[in-house]
């Protein structure tokens, strides 16, 4: 992959402005990487650059321009193209944008709305790790069964129970005495509520060996690095039904204690720490970091289906 994989990027009509740091880091790293080729005939994939918050009408004109000015889009109807959109594109009425959405690989932020993410085609960027945290875990004693970062769990009754249970450390805000890093280091598990809560801390949890516990009412299909990691081996997934009583702390603790039996927890934690290397964004990309793992997932998608050509107004 490192020697042979090539990407051609179209020239944007104006300087690009992205809404998140991972988007910017991926784009800047891509332009400086050996994967870029100036010869489109050598390219395996084509990058369609546009700024965050580009309007549907403007984006439609971008695709129309690619269709009219280059031969590459029409060869696959965009199936060998990819783009970055943090929030993800919806299934729009604009035919050019719809073709981009349906056929091209979307790189979005995690989590992405179910309506904006197509499993097995699209990719999510690993969340940016806390810039104030150190580079990895320590061997400090795990004093708490679980840690809840501020905003990571929003379900009120569960959050109230967690605050009342001494086995859990619940961050109340930026004024807490312990630093975020110390909270991770002293906790066996880090709790996240998928879809409703803030799951951006999952990168730091993995890096520090604070095993992620993801509470969800649905199958999760947009996890970062889904083609790279076996998430079942580095995280605990707890299902709950919003229409019923939800997750209770006692049942949650039973699940976590099962994971702690024997050497199982240290095995899962060790896999977490190993996987943490893939969640690091660097100004200058390093082997196996977040940038290279996203590139690897694109490389897996380099063999595209060739669609019959048709005209789109």
N, C-alpha and C positions, 0 to 999 in steps of 0.2 A: 504493500500500500504506500509506504513512504516514498518509494522511488517511482512508482508507475501511475498513481492516481492523480488525475489532472482536472482542474476546475477552471472554466472560463467565466469571467464576470463581465456583464454588460456595464457600460459607462452610465452612471446615474445622471439624470438631467441637471441636478444641483447637488451641493454637498449634503451628505446624509446626516440626519439627526435621529438618534435612537433614544428611547425613553428609559432604558435600564443599562446598567454597567455590563452585565453579561453579553447583551446584544453588541454593545460597542467593542468589548474585548474580542468577541468572536470575529467581528468584521475586520478590525484592525489586524488581528493575528492572521486571518485568512489572506489579506492583501500582502503581508510580509512573508508568507509561507512558500515553500517550494511546490505546493500543490497548484499554484496559479500558473496558467499558461496563457500566452497571448495569441496562440493559434487555436481557434475554436474547433478545428478539425481534429485536434489531439485531445479534446476535452471529453471526459466521461459524464460530467454534469455541468450545468450552467446556472450561475447565480443571478437572480433578478433583484437588484438593489432598489429599495425605496425607503423613505423615512417613516418613522412611527407617525401615526395620525394622518397619513396620506388619505385623502378622501377617496371614496369609491370611484367617483368620476375620473379623478386624476390617475388612479391605479388602472382603471380600464383603458385609459389612453396609453399608459406605459406598455401594457400587454399588446394593444393594437399596434403600437410602434414596433415591438419585437416581431410580431407576425408579418408586418409589411416590409420591414427593413432587413430582416435576417431569415435564413432558411431553416434555422435550427428548431424554432418553436413548432413549426408545422410538421416536422418529421415525427414528433411524438405527441403533439398537442400539449406540450409542456411537461410530459412525464419524466423527462431527464433534466428538469429544472428544479430549483429550490429557492426559498426566500425566508426572510426573518420577519416575524410579526409577534411581538410579545404577547398580546392579548388573543391572537389568532384571528383568522378571517372567518366570517360567517358565510353561509350559502346564499350569496347575493343574487339579485335579479339581473345585474349586469353580466352579460354572457361572457365577456372576456375575464372578468374577475372570477366568475363561477368556474370557468375552465382552469384557471390558476389554482383555485381552491381544491377542485376535485382531482386534478392530475399531478400537480407539483408537490414536492415535499415541503411541508411547513415546519419551520423551526420556531417554537414559541416558548414562553416562560412557563414554569411549573408553579401552580396547577393551571391548566387551561380548561375553559368551559367545555362540557361534553359536546355541545353543538359546534364548537370551533376546532375540535381535534378528531382526526381520522386515525384510528389504531392501525398499526403495521405500516403506515405510510409516513405519518408525521413524527417529529422528534421534539422533546423538550430540553431546554438548557438547564444544567445543574444550577440551583440558586447560588448567589454569591455568598461566600462564607464571611463571617464577621471579620472585618479588617483589623480589629484590635485583638483577636485571638492569636495564640501562638500556633506553631506549625503542626502540633500533634498532641497525642494523649500523654498523660503521666501515670504513675503507678499509685496515685493517691487512693486512700481507702474510700470505697463507695458507701457513704453514710446513709444515703436515701435510696429507697426502692425506685422512685420515679421523680422526674423533674418536668414541670410545666412552664415553658417560656411564656412571658406576657403576651397574650393574644393568641396562643397556639391552640387553646381549647375555648370555645365560645358557648357550648351548651351549659346553661346556667346551673341546673341541678347537679350535674356531674362536677362542674367547677367548684361548687359550694362543698360537695362531699370531699373533693380532693384537698381543699383548704383546711378542712377539719381533721384530716387524717395525717398523723405525724410521720407516716412513711413516705409522704410526698412533699416535695419542695416546690412551692408555687410562687413564681416571680410576680410581684405585685406592681412593678414598674421600675423605671431607671434609678430610683433612689435606694434600692435594696443594697444591703451591706456587702453581700458577695457579688463578685463580678460574674458576668455571663459564663466566662470560661471556668470559673470555680464551681459554678452550679453544675455544669456539664461533668466536670471531673469527679464530683462527689456523688453522682447519681448513676444508677445502673441502667435506667430506661429514660427516654425522653418521649413525652406524649404529644401527639398532634391530632387535631380533628380535621380530617380532609374535607375540602370544599368550603367549610364555614370558618375554620381557624386559619392562623398564619402558619403555613408549613415551610416558610423560607429557612427556618433554622435546621431543617433536616440535613443540610450539608455539614453544618458544624457538629450535629449529633453523630453522624457517621464518622467524621474525622476524629472525634474524641472518644469513640467507642462507647458513646451513650446510646444504647440500642434503641432505634426508633420504634415507637408503638403508634400505629396509625389507626385511628378510630374512624370508621367509614360506614355509610349506609348503602354503598354501591361498589361494584368492581372498579378498581383503579387501573386505567389503561394508559395514563400519560406520565407515569413515573419517569424521572430522569434516568438516562442510560439503560433503558429497558432491554436493549439488545446486548448490553455488556454485562449487567449484573443479574444474579439470581436473587431478587429482592426477598423471596421467602426465606433465604438463608441469613439475611442481615437485618431483618426487621420482623416485628410482630404485627399482624393485622387483626383488628378486633371489629367485628360487624355489629351493627345495631340498627334498629328500626325506629325511625323518628315518630312513627304513628303509635308506638308503644311507650313503655316507660323509659327507654333509653338504656345507656350503660350505667351499671351500678358499680361503685368502687370495690365492693367485696368480690363481685364476679371478675372485675378487671384484675384484682390482686391474685386471684386464683390462676388466671392465665399467665401472669408474670412469674409467679412462684413456680409454675410448671417449667417455664423456660430457664429458671435458675437451678434446676435440679442437677446434681452431679457436676460434670465438666461442660454441660451444654452451654451455659451462659458464657464461659470464657471462650468457647469455640465460636459462638455467634459474635461476641465482642471482637475477637481477633479478626474475623472476616470483615467486620465493620471498619476497623482501623486500616486494613489492607485496601478496602474499597475507597477509603477516604482520599487516597491519592488522586482518584479520578474526579473529585469534586473541587479541586483547586484551580482557580483561574489565575494565570500569571500574565504580567505585562509582556514578558518574553516567554512564549510557550515552552514547556518542558515535556519530555516524554511521558506519556500516559496521563497527562493532566486533562482538565475538562475540555479544553479546545481539541486536543487530539482524539478524545473519546467521541466528541460530536462528529469530527471528521470521519472517524471509523464507522459510525452509524450511517453517514452519507455514503461511504464507500460500499457498505453492504447493499445500498439501494442503487448502485450504479448500473445494474442490468435492468433496463426498463422495458415495458411492454410497448411495442410499436403500434400505434393506432393508425387506422386508415385516415387519410387526409380528408378534411371537410372544411368548408369555408364558414367563418363566423363573422357576422357583420360588426 
